[in-house]
């Protein structure tokens, strides 16, 4: 073979090998299902909060068991939850108590959904992946958009933001009061709700000024928190896993986006699994 042709042939082989390796690296190696939930135990830590009724009532327990039945059809191998990583020993203890010692489940969605699913499927428990520190932020005032609203006379804009958010929250509340737990989860994982949620963070980001971008600083911290959460999920995932994430619904947009963009997961639509009775089979 002529030396020039040989060089071209070798270059093609190397290029093909490079493309093949990188294509393999980008190929999803695990399944990913994020189910955004309302906070069943009413911690009241959000700007707009849903007031849950007693999730331990017979009516709600039947509805929760139906949600659990549907999510078990996904056959998760790992369940990740909104609990700080430092609280893993407490989460393990609660799993032992509720799954193996017969103690009642707590009212929150971590126990009512995640621990129940893990127990039913004989998994070793759930994995705490939350992170909610300030990270590199040293001055909390730099992300306190309420103070920025006062500094820059943006009260009217902020009150309009609150009115928009409250309208969405009222629709959430009405869904829970008049419907089932499944109805509520379907709403919180719908494209319409997720779009409204994303726009709320956009509006926060506009608070402040170009010289004092406190709203944007706060949204940066929110993005950073979700990236840290997602990284914890990745660290806890093995090839072939079927990952189930049960988390506050407000995290849904960013964590799903990170899962898609990472190339590590095949991301499922939760509405395909939270199916209403009589809907088409997946």
C-alpha positions, 0 to 999 in steps of 0.5 A, spaced: 500 500 500 502 506 498 505 510 504 500 516 503 494 511 502 496 507 508 496 514 512 489 515 510 487 508 512 490 509 519 487 516 520 480 513 518 481 507 523 483 512 528 477 516 527 472 511 526 474 508 533 474 515 536 467 516 534 465 509 536 468 510 543 464 517 544 458 514 541 458 508 546 460 513 552 453 517 550 449 511 550 444 511 556 446 505 561 440 506 565 433 508 566 430 514 569 423 516 572 422 522 576 416 523 579 414 530 582 410 530 588 407 535 593 409 535 600 404 530 604 406 532 611 405 540 610 412 542 612 410 549 609 417 551 607 415 553 600 413 560 597 406 557 596 404 551 600 399 545 598 395 544 605 394 536 605 389 533 609 390 526 613 394 522 608 393 516 613 386 516 612 383 510 609 381 514 603 388 517 602 391 510 603 387 506 598 389 512 593 397 512 595 397 504 594 394 505 587 400 510 586 405 505 589 402 499 585 403 503 578 410 505 580 412 498 582 410 496 574 416 500 572 420 495 576 425 500 579 432 497 582 434 504 586 429 509 589 432 516 590 429 521 595 429 528 598 433 527 604 439 530 605 445 526 604 447 526 611 441 523 614 442 517 610 443 513 617 436 516 619 433 514 613 436 507 613 433 506 620 426 508 618 426 503 612 428 498 617 422 500 622 417 500 617 419 495 612 421 490 617 419 491 624 411 493 622 412 501 625 407 505 621 409 510 615 410 517 617 406 522 613 411 525 608 412 522 601 418 519 602 415 514 607 408 513 604 411 512 597 419 511 596 419 507 602 413 503 601 415 501 594 422 499 596 419 495 601 414 491 597 420 490 591 425 487 597 430 493 595 435 495 601 432 501 602 432 508 599 438 513 597 438 520 600 441 525 595 438 532 597 443 538 598 441 544 600 447 548 602 449 555 600 456 552 597 460 558 594 455 563 596 458 567 602 453 572 603 446 570 604 444 577 602 446 576 595 441 571 594 435 575 598 431 577 593 426 580 598 431 585 600 432 587 593 425 588 592 425 593 598 431 596 595 429 597 588 422 599 589 419 592 586 414 591 590 408 591 585 412 586 580 413 582 586 406 582 588 404 580 581 409 574 581 405 572 588 398 573 584 400 568 579 403 563 583 397 563 588 393 562 582 397 556 580 397 554 587 389 554 588 389 550 582 393 545 585 389 545 592 383 544 588 386 538 584 387 535 591 381 536 595 376 534 589 381 528 586 385 523 588 393 522 590 394 520 583 390 526 580 395 530 584 401 527 581 399 527 574 398 534 575 404 536 578 408 532 572 404 535 566 407 539 561 403 545 563 404 545 570 412 544 569 412 550 564 408 554 569 413 552 574 419 554 570 416 561 568 416 562 576 423 561 577 424 566 571 420 571 574 424 571 580 431 571 576 429 578 574 428 581 581 434 586 582 438 590 577 443 589 573 448 592 578 445 588 584 442 582 580 440 578 587 434 574 583 439 572 578 444 570 584 438 566 587 436 562 581 443 560 580 443 557 587 437 553 585 440 551 579 446 549 583 442 545 588 439 541 583 446 539 579 448 537 586 442 533 587 443 530 580 450 528 581 448 524 587 443 520 583 449 519 578 454 517 583 448 512 586 447 509 579 450 503 576 449 500 569 443 497 568 439 500 574 432 503 573 432 509 577 426 512 581 426 519 583 421 521 588 422 529 589 418 535 590 415 537 584 419 544 583 425 540 582 422 536 576 424 541 570 431 541 572 433 534 574 429 531 568 433 536 563 440 534 567 438 527 566 437 528 559 443 532 557 447 527 561 446 522 556 447 517 561 439 515 562 433 514 558 428 518 561 421 516 562 415 520 562 412 519 569 405 520 566 406 514 562 406 510 568 401 514 573 396 512 568 389 513 569 384 507 569 382 505 562 388 509 559 392 506 554 397 501 556 404 503 555 
